[in-house]
Amino acid sequence: MTSQSPIKLGGVHHAAYRCKDAKETVEWYEAMLGMTYTTAFAEDHVPSTGEYDPYMHVFLDAGNGNILAFFELPNQPDMGRDENTPQWVQHLAFKVGSYDELVAAKDHLTANGVDVLGPTHHGIFKSIYFFDPNGHRVELACDIGTDAQYAELRRVAPLMLEEWSRTKKAPRHADWLHQAANE
């Protein structure tokens, strides 16, 4: 692994996930995504329930004070995933500042043996996808849309949700996103 990550994340609000190994997880997020390990809590009993379930809870700063946390739970069965949900659905998405940063991130990750998909063009942002050592899918994204495009998406969002709710078929109000992605 290289010593310093070139990635500057735009942030994520505190979210907690399970990990297989707290130390490995902290080291991977530091080296691959440039996060700073800030805090750890370890208890034998869960504070909210009082039940005996030893854990290590680690916290990483993802930029702008946004925190990503993980729990290692050695007394629980091996972690798995929701087999009824496709792997591409559940993921952590982090913002980077530009397309150049996204490409640099891909180069950094690839040079460190991480299999990266993309960049994928989503019309108003481009992103790359990969998995962390715990099997969590991670996305890095850079915004490329215009103010007018974001305003149009805000305008049609309620219309799309209402149509989806009735039909369970993809509404076509924002088809222009796919056209922009294919240009």
C-alpha positions, 0 to 999 in steps of 0.5 A, a space after each residue: 500500500 502507498 503511504 498517503 491517499 490522494 483522496 479528499 472526501 466531501 463527507 458522510 453523516 455518521 453511519 455504523 456498519 459491522 466489520 470482520 476485524 476492527 484493526 484491519 478495517 481501520 488500516 484499510 480505510 486510512 490507507 485506501 480512502 485517507 480517513 482519519 481514525 479518531 475514536 474507539 469504544 469497547 465494552 463487554 455489555 451493550 450500553 442500551 440493552 445491558 446484554 453481554 456482547 463484547 464489541 469494539 466500536 471504531 470511528 473514522 472521519 470521512 471529511 467535514 466532520 462526517 463519521 463512519 463507524 464499524 463494530 467488531 462483534 467477536 461473539 456473534 456468528 460470522 457476518 453475512 449480507 442480505 441475500 435477497 438484496 443485490 450486491 449493488 444496492 447497499 453501499 457507502 457513497 463518498 463525495 470527491 471534489 472533481 473528476 480528476 480526483 475520482 480518476 486519481 482515486 481509481 489509480 490509487 485503489 487499483 495500484 493497491 490491489 483493489 478491483 474498481 468498476 468505473 468510472 460510471 456516468 450517471 448524467 449528473 455525477 460520475 462514480 467508481 465502485 469497489 468493495 472494502 475488506 468486509 464486503 461492503 460496497 463503496 462508491 466514490 462520486 464526483 458531481 458534474 451536473 449543472 444548477 439547471 439539471 439539479 433544479 429539474 431533478 428536484 422538480 420531477 422528483 415528486 412526480 416520479 415517486 408518485 408514478 413509481 408508487 402507482 405503477 412500479 415501473 421506471 418513470 421517464 421524467 429524467 430520461 435525459 440523464 441517461 442520454 447525457 451519460 451516453 454522449 
